[in-house]
Amino acid sequence: MRLSRFVFALALLTVLAAPQAQAQFRGEDEQPGYVPNQDEEQLDPKWEKTVVFYRTTEAPGTIIVNTHERFLYVVQGGGRALRYGIGVGRDGFQWQGLVRITKKQEWPDWTPPPEMIQRQPYLPRWMAGGPGNPLGARALYLGNTVYRIHGTNMPQTIGTKVSSGCFRLTNPDVSDLYDRVPVGTKVIILQGPQV
């Protein structure tokens, strides 16, 4: 009797862990329902929000995303910018361009696009906003694209190339950014090293 309970428990754990194991095996990072612990919320100091010297001719308030450096900058003027560590698109999913923030949402629901479902069929078709949602605490929608600047339930992915093209920040950082920039903000996405 004890052996059969053990086998049942082992089988149950295997089934429950399957989506996470599949995600890690395939190199995908979305883990719906996962809620990070306090230790995972601690970033390497390199990726923490900070004010830096930053040369640009862009107006204060402009967001500049540098996918190569894995930083998002909010131009402050006077040769300075507020810099946030971000997670960016993995190889084959990076892009560049000029867009504007068209919508902002707190604790957004998540509907993975069909292309993502095709790559990761175990993902839910829809998920309500909340701490375990891969979009995190806030989302800023970029133009008419499927891409967003958003939070994450996987803070350990900040500073890595993991997403399907979105830009992710920790939940405290994306909440801070959300409060700083309005709908209509200009967003410049740069790809590759800047000269």
Residue frames relative to the residue before (quaternion, step in Angstrom):
aa qw qx qy qz dx dy dz
M 1.0000 0.0000 0.0000 0.0000 0.00 0.00 0.00
R 0.6607 0.5063 -0.3117 0.4582 3.58 0.95 -0.88
L 0.6391 0.5351 -0.3214 0.4495 3.56 0.98 -0.85
S 0.6739 0.4854 -0.3120 0.4614 3.61 0.90 -0.85
R 0.6144 0.5212 -0.3533 0.4755 3.64 1.07 -0.60
F 0.6403 0.5257 -0.3156 0.4627 3.55 1.00 -0.86
V 0.6561 0.4998 -0.3052 0.4759 3.58 0.92 -0.93
F 0.6416 0.5183 -0.3209 0.4655 3.61 0.96 -0.85
A 0.6675 0.4976 -0.3015 0.4646 3.60 0.90 -0.94
L 0.6472 0.5133 -0.3168 0.4662 3.59 0.98 -0.82
A 0.6522 0.5086 -0.3118 0.4677 3.58 0.97 -0.86
L 0.6462 0.5232 -0.3148 0.4578 3.58 0.99 -0.85
L 0.6515 0.5058 -0.3103 0.4727 3.59 0.94 -0.85
T 0.6295 0.5364 -0.3313 0.4541 3.59 1.00 -0.78
V 0.6700 0.4894 -0.2969 0.4727 3.59 0.94 -0.89
L 0.6784 0.4936 -0.2976 0.4556 3.60 0.91 -0.89
A 0.7078 0.4529 -0.2613 0.4750 3.59 1.04 -0.71
A 0.4535 0.7373 -0.4307 0.2554 3.61 1.19 -0.33
P 0.6781 0.4746 -0.3375 0.4484 3.67 0.72 -0.86
Q 0.6565 0.4961 -0.3272 0.4646 3.60 0.93 -0.81
A 0.6597 0.4963 -0.3157 0.4678 3.58 0.91 -0.85
Q 0.6342 0.5180 -0.3346 0.4665 3.60 0.99 -0.79
A 0.6418 0.5285 -0.3301 0.4469 3.57 0.94 -0.86
Q 0.6871 0.4674 -0.2955 0.4712 3.58 0.86 -0.89
F 0.6504 0.5295 -0.3196 0.4410 3.58 0.96 -0.84
R 0.7373 0.4178 -0.2263 0.4802 3.58 0.92 -0.88
G 0.5099 -0.6493 0.4300 0.3654 3.56 1.20 -0.13
E 0.4964 0.6359 -0.4420 0.3923 3.58 1.24 0.20
D 0.3243 -0.7943 0.4913 0.1501 3.55 -1.08 0.62
E 0.5390 0.6404 -0.4158 0.3556 3.60 1.15 -0.30
Q 0.0508 0.7844 -0.6146 0.0655 3.55 -0.74 1.07
P 0.1614 -0.8222 0.5399 0.0805 3.57 0.26 1.26
G 0.7808 0.3229 -0.2588 0.4681 3.52 -1.02 0.87
Y 0.5708 0.5887 -0.3898 0.4191 3.58 1.22 -0.32
V 0.0990 -0.7759 0.6216 0.0435 3.60 -0.90 0.94
P 0.3725 -0.7663 0.4757 0.2185 3.61 -0.50 1.16
N 0.4211 -0.6746 0.5334 0.2880 3.56 -1.17 0.53
Q 0.7366 -0.4476 0.2790 0.4233 3.57 -1.29 0.26
D 0.6351 0.5369 -0.3359 0.4423 3.61 0.99 -0.77
E 0.6643 0.5104 -0.3055 0.4526 3.59 1.00 -0.80
E 0.6180 0.5568 -0.3382 0.4400 3.59 1.20 -0.45
Q 0.5889 0.5730 -0.3661 0.4368 3.61 1.25 -0.27
L 0.2248 -0.8001 0.5470 0.1005 3.58 -0.62 1.15
D 0.5680 -0.4958 0.5173 0.4049 3.50 -1.33 0.36
P 0.5723 -0.6301 0.3871 0.3544 3.66 -0.83 0.89
K 0.5529 0.6230 -0.3893 0.3933 3.61 1.13 -0.56
W 0.7600 0.3943 -0.2003 0.4762 3.60 1.02 -0.79
E 0.4848 0.6771 -0.4358 0.3414 3.60 1.23 -0.01
K 0.6011 -0.5681 0.4320 0.3596 3.56 -1.20 0.65
T 0.1497 0.7836 -0.5882 0.1321 3.57 -0.91 0.95
V 0.4408 -0.6374 0.5496 0.3120 3.57 -1.28 0.34
V 0.0361 -0.8061 0.5900 -0.0276 3.58 -0.87 1.02
F 0.5277 -0.5480 0.5168 0.3926 3.54 -1.32 0.23
Y 0.0721 0.8053 -0.5794 0.1028 3.58 -0.88 0.95
R 0.2276 -0.7876 0.5621 0.1091 3.57 -0.62 1.16
T 0.2708 0.7334 -0.5907 0.1998 3.54 -0.84 1.03
T 0.3837 -0.6883 0.5583 0.2595 3.53 -1.27 0.40
E 0.4616 0.6870 -0.4421 0.3458 3.60 1.28 0.04
A 0.5620 -0.6255 0.4372 0.3190 3.55 -1.16 0.69
P 0.6096 -0.5344 0.4264 0.4012 3.58 -1.18 0.51
G 0.7250 0.3882 -0.3207 0.4699 3.55 -1.02 0.87
T 0.5424 0.6097 -0.4006 0.4167 3.59 1.22 -0.38
I 0.2764 -0.7276 0.6035 0.1733 3.56 -1.11 0.75
I 0.0612 -0.7662 0.6394 0.0207 3.54 -0.96 0.94
V 0.1400 -0.7804 0.6075 0.0477 3.56 -0.70 1.16
N 0.0947 -0.7827 0.6141 0.0370 3.57 -0.71 1.08
T 0.2652 -0.8100 0.5030 0.1431 3.57 -0.14 1.30
H 0.6111 0.5570 -0.3586 0.4333 3.60 1.07 -0.63
E 0.7302 0.4103 -0.2263 0.4973 3.58 0.92 -0.93
R 0.2849 -0.7717 0.4955 0.2790 3.56 1.26 -0.61
F 0.5392 0.5526 -0.4343 0.4639 3.51 0.94 1.08
L 0.2176 -0.7114 0.6517 0.1478 3.52 -1.29 0.59
Y 0.1456 -0.7955 0.5864 0.0459 3.56 -0.88 1.03
V 0.1422 -0.7217 0.6674 0.1166 3.55 -1.14 0.72
V 0.3799 -0.7503 0.4968 0.2142 3.57 -0.46 1.26
Q 0.2002 -0.8035 0.5561 0.0719 3.56 -0.84 1.05
G 0.4822 -0.6279 0.4608 0.4011 3.58 1.18 -0.44
G 0.7743 0.3386 -0.2507 0.4722 3.56 -1.28 0.29
G 0.6479 -0.5459 0.3179 0.4256 3.58 1.12 0.63
R 0.6407 0.5067 -0.3286 0.4741 3.59 1.18 0.41
A 0.0473 -0.7635 0.6423 0.0476 3.51 -1.35 0.39
L 0.4101 -0.6374 0.5852 0.2881 3.50 -1.29 0.43
R 0.1344 -0.8250 0.5483 0.0258 3.58 -0.65 1.14
Y 0.1075 -0.7776 0.6190 0.0237 3.55 -0.97 1.01
G 0.4099 -0.6573 0.5662 0.2816 3.59 -1.10 0.69
I 0.0679 -0.8120 0.5797 -0.0024 3.57 -0.97 0.88
G 0.3504 -0.6311 0.6278 0.2911 3.50 -1.43 0.15
V 0.1722 -0.8060 0.5638 0.0535 3.57 -0.96 0.88
G 0.7105 -0.4381 0.3353 0.4369 3.55 -1.34 0.02
R 0.4666 -0.6570 0.5105 0.2999 3.53 -1.04 0.78
D 0.7281 -0.4080 0.2982 0.4632 3.58 -1.28 0.18
G 0.7729 0.2911 -0.2527 0.5040 3.54 -0.87 1.02
F 0.7432 0.3540 -0.2034 0.5301 3.60 1.28 -0.26
Q 0.5036 0.6306 -0.4439 0.3894 3.59 1.20 0.28
W 0.0418 -0.7945 0.6058 -0.0099 3.54 -1.16 0.62
Q 0.1958 -0.7599 0.6037 0.1409 3.55 -1.30 0.18
G 0.2886 0.7645 -0.5460 0.1847 3.52 -1.21 0.41
L 0.4229 -0.6495 0.5683 0.2763 3.50 -1.41 -0.14
V 0.0973 0.7840 -0.6017 0.1178 3.58 -0.66 1.14
R 0.3093 -0.7016 0.5906 0.2515 3.53 -1.34 -0.10
I 0.5226 -0.5828 0.5003 0.3701 3.54 -1.22 0.41
T 0.1728 -0.8274 0.5316 0.0539 3.56 -0.59 1.17
K 0.7944 0.0400 0.0051 0.6061 3.58 1.23 -0.38
K 0.1224 -0.7615 0.6308 0.0850 3.56 -1.20 0.58
Q 0.0144 0.8146 -0.5791 0.0299 3.57 -1.01 0.74
E 0.3358 -0.7178 0.5778 0.1950 3.55 -1.07 0.87
W 0.8449 -0.0221 -0.0338 0.5334 3.58 -1.02 0.90
P 0.0274 0.8564 -0.5145 0.0345 3.60 0.69 1.09
D 0.4867 -0.5889 0.5502 0.3370 3.52 -1.29 0.49
W 0.2708 -0.7620 0.5687 0.1506 3.57 -1.22 0.45
T 0.0014 0.7540 -0.6562 0.0287 3.53 -0.91 1.06
P 0.2915 -0.7742 0.5283 0.1913 3.61 -0.18 1.20
P 0.4765 -0.6677 0.4785 0.3133 3.62 -0.93 0.80
P 0.6897 -0.5071 0.3234 0.4033 3.61 -1.17 0.52
E 0.6282 0.5463 -0.3433 0.4348 3.60 1.02 -0.78
M 0.6575 0.4987 -0.3061 0.4747 3.58 1.03 -0.79
I 0.6219 0.5333 -0.3304 0.4686 3.59 1.04 -0.80
Q 0.6394 0.5309 -0.3281 0.4490 3.57 1.00 -0.80
R 0.6923 0.4578 -0.2723 0.4868 3.60 1.02 -0.82
Q 0.7939 0.1607 -0.0460 0.5846 3.57 1.09 -0.79
P 0.1121 -0.8665 0.4814 0.0706 3.62 0.48 1.16
Y 0.6012 0.5760 -0.3580 0.4227 3.61 1.20 -0.32
L 0.5135 0.6548 -0.4283 0.3523 3.65 1.20 -0.20
P 0.5284 -0.6001 0.4750 0.3674 3.58 -1.15 0.52
R 0.5094 -0.6463 0.4719 0.3164 3.59 -1.17 0.49
W 0.7732 0.0077 0.0005 0.6342 3.56 1.30 -0.40
M 0.0007 0.7922 -0.6102 0.0043 3.57 -1.09 0.69
A 0.4599 -0.6850 0.4989 0.2653 3.57 -0.89 0.98
G 0.5882 -0.5770 0.4354 0.3626 3.56 -1.17 0.59
G 0.3594 0.7132 -0.5493 0.2460 3.54 -1.19 0.60
P 0.7639 -0.4143 0.2442 0.4304 3.60 -1.28 0.14
G 0.7224 0.4236 -0.2599 0.4808 3.63 1.06 -0.58
N 0.4968 0.6625 -0.4227 0.3682 3.58 1.29 0.01
P 0.5063 -0.6818 0.4345 0.3000 3.65 -0.83 0.92
L 0.6385 0.5178 -0.3483 0.4504 3.65 1.15 -0.33
G 0.4118 -0.7546 0.4392 0.2607 3.58 1.25 -0.13
A 0.8285 -0.3224 0.2131 0.4054 3.50 -1.37 -0.44
R 0.8060 0.0732 0.0000 0.5874 3.60 1.08 -0.66
A 0.0758 -0.7701 0.6294 0.0713 3.55 -1.28 0.45
L 0.1297 -0.7415 0.6552 0.0641 3.53 -1.10 0.85
Y 0.2806 -0.8030 0.5109 0.1244 3.56 -0.44 1.27
L 0.3021 -0.7950 0.5133 0.1151 3.55 -0.87 1.06
G 0.8385 -0.1661 0.0636 0.5151 3.55 -0.42 1.28
N 0.7072 -0.3907 0.3375 0.4830 3.55 -1.03 -0.90
T 0.4327 0.7054 -0.4529 0.3318 3.58 1.22 0.43
V 0.5421 -0.5720 0.4834 0.3812 3.57 -1.33 -0.06
Y 0.5700 0.6359 -0.3540 0.3814 3.59 1.31 -0.05
R 0.0902 -0.7831 0.6149 0.0210 3.52 -1.24 0.65
I 0.3248 -0.5937 0.6699 0.3053 3.45 -1.47 0.14
H 0.1418 0.8232 -0.5316 0.1400 3.59 -0.56 1.07
G 0.5978 -0.5363 0.4503 0.3901 3.53 -1.36 0.09
T 0.2546 -0.7661 0.5647 0.1714 3.56 -1.24 -0.29
N 0.3529 -0.6867 0.5851 0.2479 3.51 -1.29 0.45
M 0.6752 0.4179 -0.2721 0.5435 3.58 1.34 0.20
P 0.0770 -0.8578 0.5057 0.0503 3.63 0.56 1.12
Q 0.5835 0.5917 -0.3762 0.4098 3.60 1.16 -0.44
T 0.6134 0.5509 -0.3592 0.4373 3.62 1.24 -0.14
I 0.4404 0.6699 -0.4808 0.3551 3.63 1.23 0.00
G 0.7763 0.2872 -0.2450 0.5048 3.56 -0.88 1.00
T 0.6791 0.4571 -0.2938 0.4935 3.57 1.27 0.11
K 0.4398 -0.6399 0.5576 0.2937 3.54 -1.39 0.18
V 0.2252 0.8322 -0.4646 0.2023 3.57 0.06 1.28
S 0.6740 0.5553 -0.3080 0.3775 3.59 1.03 -0.66
S 0.5411 -0.5879 0.4869 0.3528 3.52 -1.38 -0.05
G 0.7956 -0.2808 0.1192 0.5233 3.59 1.17 0.59
C 0.5889 0.5530 -0.3778 0.4523 3.59 1.24 -0.23
F 0.3645 -0.6938 0.5756 0.2334 3.54 -1.36 0.23
R 0.1035 -0.8336 0.5423 0.0177 3.57 -0.61 1.11
L 0.1361 -0.7453 0.6497 0.0627 3.50 -1.22 0.76
T 0.6098 -0.4834 0.4312 0.4566 3.56 -1.25 0.11
N 0.6436 -0.5373 0.3702 0.4000 3.59 -1.17 0.42
P 0.6499 0.4853 -0.3513 0.4678 3.68 0.90 -0.70
D 0.6726 0.4983 -0.3091 0.4515 3.60 0.96 -0.81
V 0.6782 0.4715 -0.3172 0.4659 3.61 0.87 -0.82
S 0.6063 0.5353 -0.3575 0.4670 3.61 1.12 -0.56
D 0.6333 0.5212 -0.3167 0.4763 3.57 1.06 -0.80
L 0.6606 0.5014 -0.2980 0.4727 3.59 0.92 -0.94
Y 0.6211 0.5703 -0.3216 0.4308 3.57 0.95 -0.94
D 0.7046 0.4603 -0.2589 0.4740 3.57 0.97 -0.89
R 0.6745 0.5274 -0.2857 0.4304 3.61 1.16 -0.48
V 0.8077 0.2774 -0.1183 0.5066 3.59 0.98 -0.77
P 0.3479 -0.7518 0.5225 0.2018 3.60 -0.95 0.84
V 0.6355 -0.4321 0.4462 0.4586 3.53 -1.38 0.06
G 0.7136 0.3974 -0.3214 0.4790 3.59 -0.96 0.88
T 0.4622 0.6883 -0.4483 0.3341 3.60 1.23 -0.22
K 0.4394 -0.6818 0.5301 0.2470 3.54 -1.03 0.91
V 0.0611 -0.7861 0.6151 0.0028 3.58 -0.93 0.97
I 0.1241 -0.7770 0.6164 0.0295 3.56 -0.75 1.14
I 0.1211 -0.7832 0.6073 0.0557 3.57 -0.73 1.08
L 0.1203 -0.7925 0.5977 0.0163 3.54 -0.67 1.21
Q 0.1264 -0.7779 0.6127 0.0592 3.55 -1.05 0.81
G 0.7700 0.3016 -0.2421 0.5075 3.58 -0.90 0.88
P 0.6568 -0.5210 0.3606 0.4088 3.57 -1.23 0.39
Q 0.3269 -0.7398 0.5579 0.1862 3.56 -1.06 0.81
V 0.3459 -0.7467 0.5365 0.1871 3.54 -0.97 0.91
